[in-house]
Amino acid sequence: MFRKTGLEVHKQIFAEACNKYKKELEFRKSYYHKSKIKRAIRNKLFRMVDKLFQPGNPALPSYTSLKVLVEDFNEFFIGKIQSLETNSRMQSTIQCNLNDGL
């Protein structure tokens, strides 16, 4: 709301809400992992801890050119959007045809 009004009081309320959210999120994450550890049997516990501390898969696929990677992502998401638009149009057409037949 403070972005719309620009009032300092709204900015403070927003900051408090963000801090409260962050603290709650950290608490919930901690609680989740502690409960998983408490319930785990010994071997499962070691595997779980290994997963926590081993680096995961990289966020991006391997690539030789950043420009090509960006273009590939662009083409992928444009294709997804076009597919959604096509499916939406088809659903609308089918619905219109069904309504016309009644």
For each residue, the residues with C-beta under 8 A, 3 or more apart:
1: 4 5 10 13 14
2: 5 6 7 8 10 11 13 14
3: 6
4: 1
5: 1 2 10
6: 2 3 10
7: 2 10 11
8: 2 11 12
9: 12 13
10: 1 2 5 6 7 13 14
11: 2 7 8 14 15
12: 8 9 15 16
13: 1 2 9 10 16 17
14: 1 2 10 11 17 18
15: 11 12 18 19
16: 12 13 19 20
17: 13 14 20 21
18: 14 15 21 22
19: 15 16 22 23
20: 16 17 23 24
21: 17 18 24 25
22: 18 19 25 26
23: 19 20 26 27
24: 20 21 27 28
25: 21 22 28 29
26: 22 23 29 30
27: 23 24 30 31
28: 24 25 31 32
29: 25 26 32 33
30: 26 27 33 34
31: 27 28 34 35
32: 28 29 35 36
33: 29 30 36 37 52
34: 30 31 37 38
35: 31 32 38 39
36: 32 33 39 40 48
37: 33 34 40 45 48 49
38: 34 35
39: 35 36
40: 36 37 44 45 48
41: 44 45
42: 45 46
43: 46 47
44: 40 41 47 48
45: 37 40 41 42 48 49
46: 42 43 49 50
47: 43 44 50 51
48: 36 37 40 44 45 51 52
49: 37 45 46 52 53
50: 46 47 53 54
51: 47 48 54
52: 33 48 49
53: 49 50
54: 50 51
55:
56:
57:
58: 61 62
59:
60: 63 69
61: 58 69
62: 58
63: 60 66 68 69
64: 68
65: 68 69
66: 63 69 70
67: 70 71
68: 63 64 65 71 72
69: 60 61 63 65 66 72 73
70: 66 67 73 74
71: 67 68 74 75
72: 68 69 75 76
73: 69 70 76 77
74: 70 71 77 78
75: 71 72 78 79
76: 72 73 79 80
77: 73 74 80 81
78: 74 75 81 82
79: 75 76 82 83
80: 76 77 83 84
81: 77 78 84 85
82: 78 79 85 86
83: 79 80 86 87
84: 80 81 87 88
85: 81 82 88 89
86: 82 83 89 90
87: 83 84 90 91
88: 84 85 91 92
89: 85 86 92 93
90: 86 87 93 94
91: 87 88 94 95
92: 88 89 95 96
93: 89 90 96 97
94: 90 91 97 98
95: 91 92 98 99
96: 92 93 99 100
97: 93 94 100 101
98: 94 95 101 102
99: 95 96 102
100: 96 97
101: 97 98
102: 98 99
